Amino acid sequence: MPAVATVAADGRTRDLLYAFRYRVYVGEQGHAPAGADHARGRLTDPLDAVSTSLALVDGGEVVGSLRFTPLAAVPDPAPLVARLGMAAAVGRFGLSAVGTCSRFMFDTRRPGWRRGMYRLMALGYGMECRAGRRLSFGDCGPGLVAFYEHMGFRVWGRPFTDPAYGEKVPIVLAIRDRDWLGRVRSPLARCARAYPDDPEVRGWLDEHVEFSGGPTAGGGRSAAVTR
């Protein structure tokens, strides 16, 4: 039976999800994030209370995760806005149009994990479109830039050092930019066909990055903020 992508809506699934996060970030990668409960082997943070977390469940185990946070639901969004450089986007489109994605990780030892990953992404993509989100911000390690560019994200600003996770690169996705998703051959391009194109966001984003021709050969960065 294939892994199932679902919203982590019940307590048991959330508990398994937090245990999976801990196993990956602390146990496998050796990070020391705030919110890590070493006694119980769980990892949470304050954004969980205002976010929707998705889980990839296989045989009763969580083997993948992805979290979406609507900026308008964050009690004090200022630190998050500053961290990811979202002020210009919020000023232009408003809090309700902007969100973040985070906690995107998978157990790559599981057979079929790539198919499960795409199912989880498709679930989250549809959820964000229906909620009216237009821009999704996040960050990734330098070694994952090429992967996220293929998904449709663009680099958004200079790298910074996270005290718990090390060097990070800010990234942004124009969620319903069907032209861009098609150009980079994102697996989300098929999902985007079900929703209206967003040329306004596409035009705005093109004006805020130095290069917007798609991922560079060899996985180089495709954009740098000029704001």
DAQUIUR-V417688 format. One record per residue. N is the residue number from 1. RES is the residue in one letter. PHI is phi as a letter, one per 20 degrees, with the letter a starting at -180 (* if undefined). OMEGA is omega in whole degrees, -180 to 180 (* if undefined). Layout:
# DAQUIUR-V417688
N & RES & PHI & OMEGA
N & RES & PHI & OMEGA
This chain:
# DAQUIUR-V417688
1 & M & * & -178
2 & P & f & 177
3 & A & f & -176
4 & V & d & 175
5 & A & e & -175
6 & T & b & 171
7 & V & f & 178
8 & A & f & -172
9 & A & e & -178
10 & D & d & -175
11 & G & f & -178
12 & R & f & -179
13 & T & f & 178
14 & R & f & 179
15 & D & f & 177
16 & L & f & 179
17 & L & f & -180
18 & Y & f & 177
19 & A & f & 178
20 & F & f & 177
21 & R & g & -178
22 & Y & f & -178
23 & R & f & -178
24 & V & f & -173
25 & Y & f & -176
26 & V & e & -175
27 & G & f & -175
28 & E & e & -175
29 & Q & e & 175
30 & G & m & 178
31 & H & e & 178
32 & A & c & -177
33 & P & f & 172
34 & A & f & -179
35 & G & n & 178
36 & A & f & 178
37 & D & e & -174
38 & H & f & -180
39 & A & f & -178
40 & R & e & -178
41 & G & m & -179
42 & R & c & 177
43 & L & c & 177
44 & T & c & 173
45 & D & b & -175
46 & P & g & -179
47 & L & f & 180
48 & D & g & -177
49 & A & f & -177
50 & V & c & -177
51 & S & d & 169
52 & T & d & 179
53 & S & d & 177
54 & L & d & -180
55 & A & c & 171
56 & L & d & -173
57 & V & d & -179
58 & D & c & 179
59 & G & l & 179
60 & G & n & 179
61 & E & d & 172
62 & V & e & -178
63 & V & c & 178
64 & G & a & -180
65 & S & b & 177
66 & L & a & -176
67 & R & c & 178
68 & F & d & -179
69 & T & c & 175
70 & P & f & -175
71 & L & f & -179
72 & A & f & -179
73 & A & e & -178
74 & V & f & -176
75 & P & g & 177
76 & D & c & -175
77 & P & f & -173
78 & A & g & 180
79 & P & f & 179
80 & L & f & 177
81 & V & f & -179
82 & A & f & -177
83 & R & g & -175
84 & L & d & 176
85 & G & m & -174
86 & M & e & -173
87 & A & g & -178
88 & A & f & 180
89 & A & f & 179
90 & V & f & 179
91 & G & f & -178
92 & R & e & -171
93 & F & d & 179
94 & G & n & -178
95 & L & g & -173
96 & S & f & -178
97 & A & e & -171
98 & V & d & 176
99 & G & b & 176
100 & T & c & 172
101 & C & c & -175
102 & S & b & 178
103 & R & l & -179
104 & F & e & -177
105 & M & b & -177
106 & F & b & 173
107 & D & e & -175
108 & T & f & 176
109 & R & e & -179
110 & R & f & 175
111 & P & f & 177
112 & G & m & -177
113 & W & f & -180
114 & R & f & 178
115 & R & f & 177
116 & G & f & 178
117 & M & f & -180
118 & Y & f & 176
119 & R & f & 179
120 & L & f & 178
121 & M & f & -180
122 & A & f & 178
123 & L & f & -179
124 & G & f & -180
125 & Y & f & 179
126 & G & f & 179
127 & M & f & 180
128 & E & f & 178
129 & C & f & -179
130 & R & f & 179
131 & A & e & 179
132 & G & n & 177
133 & R & f & -177
134 & R & d & 179
135 & L & c & 179
136 & S & c & -178
137 & F & d & 176
138 & G & a & 174
139 & D & b & 179
140 & C & b & 174
141 & G & f & -179
142 & P & g & -179
143 & G & f & -179
144 & L & d & -179
145 & V & g & -178
146 & A & f & 178
147 & F & f & -178
148 & Y & f & 175
149 & E & f & 177
150 & H & f & 177
151 & M & f & 180
152 & G & p & 178
153 & F & f & 172
154 & R & c & 175
155 & V & f & -173
156 & W & c & 176
157 & G & o & -176
158 & R & e & 175
159 & P & g & 176
160 & F & c & -179
161 & T & d & 175
162 & D & e & -176
163 & P & f & -179
164 & A & e & -170
165 & Y & d & 177
166 & G & n & -174
167 & E & f & -179
168 & K & c & 178
169 & V & d & 177
170 & P & f & 179
171 & I & c & 180
172 & V & b & 176
173 & L & d & 168
174 & A & e & -163
175 & I & g & -176
176 & R & d & 176
177 & D & e & -175
178 & R & f & 180
179 & D & f & -179
180 & W & f & -180
181 & L & g & 177
182 & G & f & -178
183 & R & f & -179
184 & V & e & 179
185 & R & l & 178
186 & S & f & 173
187 & P & f & 177
188 & L & e & -178
189 & A & g & 179
190 & R & f & 177
191 & C & f & -175
192 & A & f & -179
193 & R & f & -177
194 & A & e & -175
195 & Y & c & -179
196 & P & f & 175
197 & D & f & -178
198 & D & c & -178
199 & P & f & 180
200 & E & f & 178
201 & V & f & 179
202 & R & g & 180
203 & G & f & 179
204 & W & f & -178
205 & L & f & 178
206 & D & g & 180
207 & E & f & -175
208 & H & d & 177
209 & V & c & -177
210 & E & f & -175
211 & F & c & -177
212 & S & c & -178
213 & G & e & -180
214 & G & o & -179
215 & P & g & 179
216 & T & f & 178
217 & A & f & 179
218 & G & n & 174
219 & G & n & 177
220 & G & f & -178
221 & R & f & -175
222 & S & e & -175
223 & A & b & 173
224 & A & c & -176
225 & V & f & 177
226 & T & d & -176
227 & R & f & *
